[in-house]
Amino acid sequence: MPLLGYLITIHAYGTWLHGRSVGSVDFDHNIPGTLYVPPNREREQRERDSLKYPPIEFDAQRRFIIDSTIKEVCAYRKWQLHAVHARSTHAHAAVQAKHTPERVMNDLKGYSTRRMREAGILALDIEPWSYHGSTRYLNTANSLAKAIDYVLNQQGDPLEMRCPSGWTPRA
């Protein structure tokens, strides 16, 4: 089966804790088609209590940089970007690449972090992303089409994006 791409989902730090009511994925609950981590208020509170700093939110400027940087990285790496969408607590990208999904995800996170710091809208001592993320393989035309639709049309109303003053996108 040919690999047509990956659906990458990356969450802002502290916004997707294990035990939350909508479920999550951990090392024991990570096989596609199986159950998520069951809701557990105590676990969610323990995770909240262990945060190094408050949860991160992506405002209009951060969303602009994340969106621009994902496009920049994909163009530079010659990865085909099918769709990207940055939200207040996460970002999605449907990407075709000849690298592992972990490499794609780590590059998108790393460069977005660097660009936010360059723009002066993220402190040096803050890591804006949660550990890892979701990396789904898209092996059929149908799965790719569904992923693109999900990214572009199923994230809710569009959110404002605003270029930080003095910052210029590279792509």
VOLO-851856 format. One record per residue: residue number from 1; residue in one letter; x, y negated, z negated of N, C-alpha, C in turn. Coordinates in steps of 0.1 Angstrom, whole numbers. Each point is the difference from the previous one (the first is absolute). Layout:
# residues N
{atom NUM; 'A'; {X; Y; Z}; {X; Y; Z}; {X; Y; Z}},
...
# end
This chain:
# residues 171
{atom 1; 'M'; {8; 12; 0}; {-8; -12; 0}; {9; -12; 0}},
{atom 2; 'P'; {-2; -10; 9}; {9; -12; 1}; {-4; -9; -11}},
{atom 3; 'L'; {11; -7; -5}; {-2; -10; -11}; {-3; -13; 7}},
{atom 4; 'L'; {-12; -6; -2}; {-3; -12; 6}; {2; -12; -9}},
{atom 5; 'G'; {3; 2; -13}; {3; -11; -9}; {-3; 4; -14}},
{atom 6; 'Y'; {1; -10; -8}; {-2; 1; -15}; {-10; -11; -4}},
{atom 7; 'L'; {-8; 3; -9}; {-8; -11; -7}; {7; -2; -14}},
{atom 8; 'I'; {6; -12; -1}; {8; -3; -12}; {-9; -9; -8}},
{atom 9; 'T'; {-1; 3; -13}; {-7; -9; -9}; {9; -3; -12}},
{atom 10; 'I'; {3; -12; -3}; {9; -4; -11}; {-8; -10; -9}},
{atom 11; 'H'; {1; 3; -13}; {-7; -8; -10}; {8; -9; -7}},
{atom 12; 'A'; {-6; -11; -4}; {7; -10; -8}; {2; 6; -14}},
{atom 13; 'Y'; {11; -4; -6}; {4; 5; -14}; {-11; -1; -10}},
{atom 14; 'G'; {-3; 11; -7}; {-10; -1; -11}; {-15; 0; 4}},
{atom 15; 'T'; {-3; 2; 13}; {-13; -1; 5}; {-7; 13; 3}},
{atom 16; 'W'; {7; 11; -1}; {-5; 13; 3}; {5; 10; -10}},
{atom 17; 'L'; {-6; 0; -12}; {5; 8; -11}; {-7; 14; 0}},
{atom 18; 'H'; {8; 10; -4}; {-6; 14; -1}; {-10; -1; -11}},
{atom 19; 'G'; {-11; 8; 2}; {-11; 1; -10}; {-12; -10; 3}},
{atom 20; 'R'; {2; -9; 10}; {-11; -9; 3}; {-12; 8; 6}},
{atom 21; 'S'; {-11; -6; -1}; {-13; 7; 4}; {-1; 4; 14}},
{atom 22; 'V'; {7; -7; 10}; {-1; 4; 14}; {10; 10; 4}},
{atom 23; 'G'; {8; 5; -10}; {10; 10; 3}; {13; -5; 5}},
{atom 24; 'S'; {10; 8; -1}; {13; -3; 5}; {7; 13; 3}},
{atom 25; 'V'; {13; -1; 5}; {7; 12; 3}; {13; 0; -8}},
{atom 26; 'D'; {3; 11; -6}; {13; 1; -8}; {7; 13; 5}},
{atom 27; 'F'; {11; 4; -7}; {8; 12; 5}; {-8; 13; -1}},
{atom 28; 'D'; {-10; 0; -9}; {-9; 12; -1}; {-12; 0; 9}},
{atom 29; 'H'; {-3; -11; 6}; {-12; -2; 7}; {3; -7; 13}},
{atom 30; 'N'; {8; 6; 9}; {5; -7; 12}; {-1; 8; 13}},
{atom 31; 'I'; {-9; 10; 0}; {-2; 8; 12}; {-12; -5; 7}},
{atom 32; 'P'; {1; -4; 13}; {-12; -5; 7}; {-12; 10; -1}},
{atom 33; 'G'; {-11; -6; -2}; {-12; 8; -1}; {-3; 6; -14}},
{atom 34; 'T'; {9; -2; -10}; {-2; 4; -14}; {-5; -12; -8}},
{atom 35; 'L'; {-4; 3; -12}; {-5; -10; -9}; {10; -10; -4}},
{atom 36; 'Y'; {-4; -13; -2}; {8; -10; -6}; {2; 2; -15}},
{atom 37; 'V'; {9; -8; -6}; {1; 0; -14}; {-14; -4; -6}},
{atom 38; 'P'; {-5; 8; -9}; {-13; -3; -6}; {1; -13; -8}},
{atom 39; 'P'; {-12; -7; -1}; {0; -12; -8}; {4; 3; -15}},
{atom 40; 'N'; {8; -9; -6}; {5; 2; -13}; {4; -14; -6}},
{atom 41; 'R'; {-10; -6; -7}; {3; -13; -6}; {12; -1; -8}},
{atom 42; 'E'; {3; 10; -8}; {12; -1; -8}; {13; 0; 8}},
{atom 43; 'R'; {0; 8; 11}; {12; 1; 8}; {2; -14; 8}},
{atom 44; 'E'; {-12; -5; 4}; {1; -13; 7}; {5; -11; -9}},
{atom 45; 'Q'; {-4; 0; -13}; {4; -10; -10}; {15; 2; -3}},
{atom 46; 'R'; {4; 13; -1}; {15; 2; -3}; {8; -6; 11}},
{atom 47; 'E'; {-4; 3; 13}; {7; -6; 11}; {0; -15; 0}},
{atom 48; 'R'; {-12; -6; -3}; {0; -15; -1}; {9; -5; -11}},
{atom 49; 'D'; {0; 7; -11}; {9; -4; -11}; {15; 1; 3}},
{atom 50; 'S'; {3; 9; 9}; {14; 2; 4}; {5; -9; 11}},
{atom 51; 'L'; {-8; -9; 5}; {4; -9; 11}; {11; -9; -6}},
{atom 52; 'K'; {10; -3; 9}; {11; -9; -4}; {-5; -15; 0}},
{atom 53; 'Y'; {-10; -3; 9}; {-5; -13; 1}; {-14; 1; 6}},
{atom 54; 'P'; {-8; -11; 0}; {-14; 1; 4}; {-1; 5; 15}},
{atom 55; 'P'; {-11; 6; 3}; {-2; 5; 14}; {2; -12; 10}},
{atom 56; 'I'; {5; 4; 12}; {3; -10; 10}; {-12; -1; 9}},
{atom 57; 'E'; {-3; -13; 4}; {-10; -2; 10}; {6; -7; 12}},
{atom 58; 'F'; {-5; 4; 12}; {5; -6; 12}; {-10; -11; 4}},
{atom 59; 'D'; {5; -12; -2}; {-8; -12; 4}; {1; -2; 14}},
{atom 60; 'A'; {-6; -12; 5}; {0; -2; 15}; {14; -1; 5}},
{atom 61; 'Q'; {10; -6; -7}; {14; -1; 5}; {7; 13; 0}},
{atom 62; 'R'; {-2; 8; -10}; {6; 13; 0}; {-6; 9; 10}},
{atom 63; 'R'; {-13; 0; 2}; {-6; 8; 11}; {5; -4; 14}},
{atom 64; 'F'; {2; -13; 2}; {6; -5; 13}; {14; 6; 2}},
{atom 65; 'I'; {8; 0; -11}; {14; 5; 2}; {-1; 15; 2}},
{atom 66; 'I'; {-8; 7; -8}; {0; 15; 2}; {-5; 3; 14}},
{atom 67; 'D'; {-10; -6; 5}; {-5; 2; 14}; {11; -3; 10}},
{atom 68; 'S'; {6; -12; -1}; {11; -4; 9}; {12; 10; -1}},
{atom 69; 'T'; {3; 4; -12}; {12; 8; -1}; {-2; 14; 5}},
{atom 70; 'I'; {-12; 6; -2}; {-2; 13; 5}; {1; -1; 16}},
{atom 71; 'K'; {-6; -10; 6}; {2; -2; 14}; {14; -1; 4}},
{atom 72; 'E'; {8; -8; -7}; {14; -2; 2}; {8; 13; 0}},
{atom 73; 'V'; {-2; 8; -11}; {8; 12; -2}; {-4; 10; 11}},
{atom 74; 'C'; {-13; 1; 3}; {-4; 10; 11}; {7; -4; 13}},
{atom 75; 'A'; {0; -13; 4}; {5; -5; 12}; {16; 3; 0}},
{atom 76; 'Y'; {6; -3; -11}; {15; 2; -1}; {4; 15; 1}},
{atom 77; 'R'; {-8; 8; -6}; {3; 15; -1}; {-5; 7; 13}},
{atom 78; 'K'; {-8; -8; 8}; {-6; 6; 12}; {-10; 11; -4}},
{atom 79; 'W'; {-7; -3; -11}; {-12; 9; -4}; {-12; -7; 6}},
{atom 80; 'Q'; {-9; 9; 4}; {-13; -5; 5}; {-10; -3; -11}},
{atom 81; 'L'; {-3; -13; -2}; {-10; -3; -10}; {-13; -1; 6}},
{atom 82; 'H'; {-9; 9; -5}; {-14; 0; 6}; {-9; -9; -8}},
{atom 83; 'A'; {2; -2; -13}; {-8; -9; -8}; {7; -3; -13}},
{atom 84; 'V'; {-3; -12; -5}; {5; -4; -13}; {-11; -8; -7}},
{atom 85; 'H'; {-1; 1; -13}; {-9; -8; -8}; {5; -2; -14}},
{atom 86; 'A'; {2; -12; -4}; {5; -3; -14}; {-12; -5; -8}},
{atom 87; 'R'; {-2; 6; -12}; {-11; -4; -9}; {6; -5; -13}},
{atom 88; 'S'; {-8; -3; -9}; {5; -6; -13}; {8; 10; -8}},
{atom 89; 'T'; {-3; 13; 1}; {6; 10; -9}; {7; 10; 8}},
{atom 90; 'H'; {0; 0; 14}; {6; 10; 8}; {1; -4; 14}},
{atom 91; 'A'; {8; 8; 8}; {1; -2; 14}; {-1; 13; 7}},
{atom 92; 'H'; {-5; 0; 12}; {-1; 12; 8}; {7; -2; 13}},
{atom 93; 'A'; {6; 10; 6}; {6; -1; 13}; {-1; 13; 7}},
{atom 94; 'A'; {-4; 0; 12}; {0; 12; 9}; {11; -1; 9}},
{atom 95; 'V'; {10; 9; -1}; {13; -2; 6}; {5; 13; 7}},
{atom 96; 'Q'; {5; -1; 12}; {6; 12; 6}; {15; -3; 0}},
{atom 97; 'A'; {8; 10; -6}; {14; -2; -1}; {7; 14; 1}},
{atom 98; 'K'; {13; 0; 3}; {8; 12; 1}; {7; 2; -13}},
{atom 99; 'H'; {-5; -6; -11}; {6; 2; -13}; {-10; 6; -9}},
{atom 100; 'T'; {4; 4; -12}; {-10; 6; -9}; {-9; -11; -5}},
{atom 101; 'P'; {-12; 4; -5}; {-9; -10; -5}; {5; -8; -12}},
{atom 102; 'E'; {8; 8; -8}; {7; -7; -12}; {9; -11; 4}},
{atom 103; 'R'; {8; 3; 11}; {9; -11; 5}; {-8; -12; 5}},
{atom 104; 'V'; {-11; 3; 7}; {-8; -11; 5}; {-6; -8; -11}},
{atom 105; 'M'; {-5; 7; -10}; {-6; -7; -11}; {10; -8; -8}},
{atom 106; 'N'; {12; 6; -3}; {10; -7; -7}; {5; -12; 7}},
{atom 107; 'D'; {2; 1; 13}; {4; -12; 8}; {-10; -11; -1}},
{atom 108; 'L'; {-13; 3; 2}; {-11; -10; -1}; {0; -6; -13}},
{atom 109; 'K'; {1; 7; -11}; {0; -5; -14}; {13; -9; -2}},
{atom 110; 'G'; {11; 6; 4}; {13; -7; -3}; {1; -14; 7}},
{atom 111; 'Y'; {-3; 0; 13}; {1; -12; 7}; {-10; -10; -4}},
{atom 112; 'S'; {-13; 4; -3}; {-10; -9; -5}; {4; -6; -13}},
{atom 113; 'T'; {6; 8; -9}; {5; -6; -12}; {11; -11; 2}},
{atom 114; 'R'; {9; 4; 9}; {11; -10; 3}; {-6; -13; 6}},
{atom 115; 'R'; {-9; 1; 9}; {-6; -12; 6}; {-8; -8; -10}},
{atom 116; 'M'; {-7; 6; -9}; {-7; -7; -10}; {10; -8; -9}},
{atom 117; 'R'; {11; 6; -3}; {10; -6; -8}; {7; -12; 7}},
{atom 118; 'E'; {3; 2; 13}; {5; -10; 8}; {-9; -12; 1}},
{atom 119; 'A'; {-13; 2; 0}; {-10; -11; 1}; {-2; -6; -14}},
{atom 120; 'G'; {6; 5; -10}; {-2; -6; -13}; {-13; 3; -7}},
{atom 121; 'I'; {-7; 11; 4}; {-13; 3; -6}; {0; 13; -8}},
{atom 122; 'L'; {12; 5; -2}; {2; 12; -9}; {13; -1; -7}},
{atom 123; 'A'; {-1; 1; -13}; {12; -1; -9}; {9; 12; 3}},
{atom 124; 'L'; {13; -2; -2}; {10; 10; 2}; {-2; 12; -9}},
{atom 125; 'D'; {-5; -2; -12}; {-1; 11; -10}; {-14; 7; 1}},
{atom 126; 'I'; {-8; -3; 10}; {-13; 7; 2}; {1; 9; 12}},
{atom 127; 'E'; {-4; 12; -2}; {-2; 10; 11}; {-15; 0; 3}},
{atom 128; 'P'; {-4; -4; 12}; {-14; -2; 3}; {-8; 13; 3}},
{atom 129; 'W'; {7; 11; 2}; {-7; 12; 5}; {-1; 11; -11}},
{atom 130; 'S'; {-10; 8; 1}; {-1; 12; -9}; {10; 10; 5}},
{atom 131; 'Y'; {2; 10; -8}; {9; 11; 4}; {-6; 8; 12}},
{atom 132; 'H'; {8; 2; 10}; {-4; 8; 12}; {-12; -7; 7}},
{atom 133; 'G'; {-10; 8; 4}; {-11; -5; 7}; {-7; 13; 7}},
{atom 134; 'S'; {-8; -3; 10}; {-7; 11; 7}; {6; 1; 14}},
{atom 135; 'T'; {3; 12; 4}; {6; 2; 14}; {-8; 11; 6}},
{atom 136; 'R'; {-9; -3; 9}; {-8; 10; 6}; {4; 2; 15}},
{atom 137; 'Y'; {1; 12; 4}; {4; 3; 13}; {-12; -1; 9}},
{atom 138; 'L'; {2; -5; 12}; {-11; -2; 10}; {5; 9; 12}},
{atom 139; 'N'; {-7; 12; 1}; {4; 9; 10}; {-9; 2; 12}},
{atom 140; 'T'; {-11; -7; -1}; {-10; 1; 12}; {-4; -14; 4}},
{atom 141; 'A'; {-5; -1; 12}; {-5; -13; 5}; {-11; -5; -9}},
{atom 142; 'N'; {-9; 10; -5}; {-11; -4; -9}; {5; -5; -13}},
{atom 143; 'S'; {10; 6; -6}; {6; -4; -13}; {6; -14; 1}},
{atom 144; 'L'; {7; -2; 12}; {6; -13; 2}; {-11; -11; 2}},
{atom 145; 'A'; {-10; 3; 8}; {-11; -10; 2}; {-7; -3; -13}},
{atom 146; 'K'; {-2; 10; -9}; {-7; -2; -13}; {9; -8; -9}},
{atom 147; 'A'; {13; 2; 1}; {9; -8; -9}; {0; -14; 4}},
{atom 148; 'I'; {1; -3; 13}; {0; -14; 5}; {-13; -7; -3}},
{atom 149; 'D'; {-12; 7; 1}; {-13; -6; -3}; {0; -2; -15}},
{atom 150; 'Y'; {5; 9; -8}; {0; -2; -15}; {8; -13; -4}},
{atom 151; 'V'; {12; -1; 6}; {9; -11; -3}; {-6; -14; 5}},
{atom 152; 'L'; {-6; 0; 12}; {-5; -12; 5}; {-14; -4; -3}},
{atom 153; 'N'; {-8; 10; -3}; {-15; -3; -1}; {-6; 4; -13}},
{atom 154; 'Q'; {7; 8; -9}; {-6; 5; -12}; {6; -5; -12}},
{atom 155; 'Q'; {6; -12; 0}; {7; -5; -12}; {-8; -12; -6}},
{atom 156; 'G'; {-12; -2; 4}; {-8; -11; -5}; {3; -13; 8}},
{atom 157; 'D'; {-6; -11; -4}; {1; -12; 7}; {15; -4; 1}},
{atom 158; 'P'; {3; -7; 11}; {14; -4; 2}; {4; -10; -12}},
{atom 159; 'L'; {12; 1; -4}; {5; -9; -11}; {9; -11; 7}},
{atom 160; 'E'; {0; -11; -6}; {9; -11; 5}; {14; 4; -1}},
{atom 161; 'M'; {8; -4; 11}; {14; 1; 0}; {6; -13; 3}},
{atom 162; 'R'; {10; -4; -8}; {6; -14; 2}; {15; 1; 0}},
{atom 163; 'C'; {7; -5; 10}; {14; 0; 0}; {6; -9; -11}},
{atom 164; 'P'; {9; 5; -8}; {6; -9; -10}; {7; -12; 7}},
{atom 165; 'S'; {-1; -11; -7}; {6; -12; 6}; {16; 2; 1}},
{atom 166; 'G'; {4; -3; 12}; {15; 1; 3}; {4; 14; 4}},
{atom 167; 'W'; {-9; 10; 0}; {4; 13; 4}; {-4; 3; 14}},
{atom 168; 'T'; {9; 6; 8}; {-3; 4; 14}; {1; 15; 2}},
{atom 169; 'P'; {-11; 6; 5}; {1; 14; 3}; {11; 3; 10}},
{atom 170; 'R'; {6; 11; -1}; {11; 4; 9}; {-4; 7; 13}},
{atom 171; 'A'; {-12; 6; 0}; {-4; 7; 12}; {-8; -8; 9}},
# end
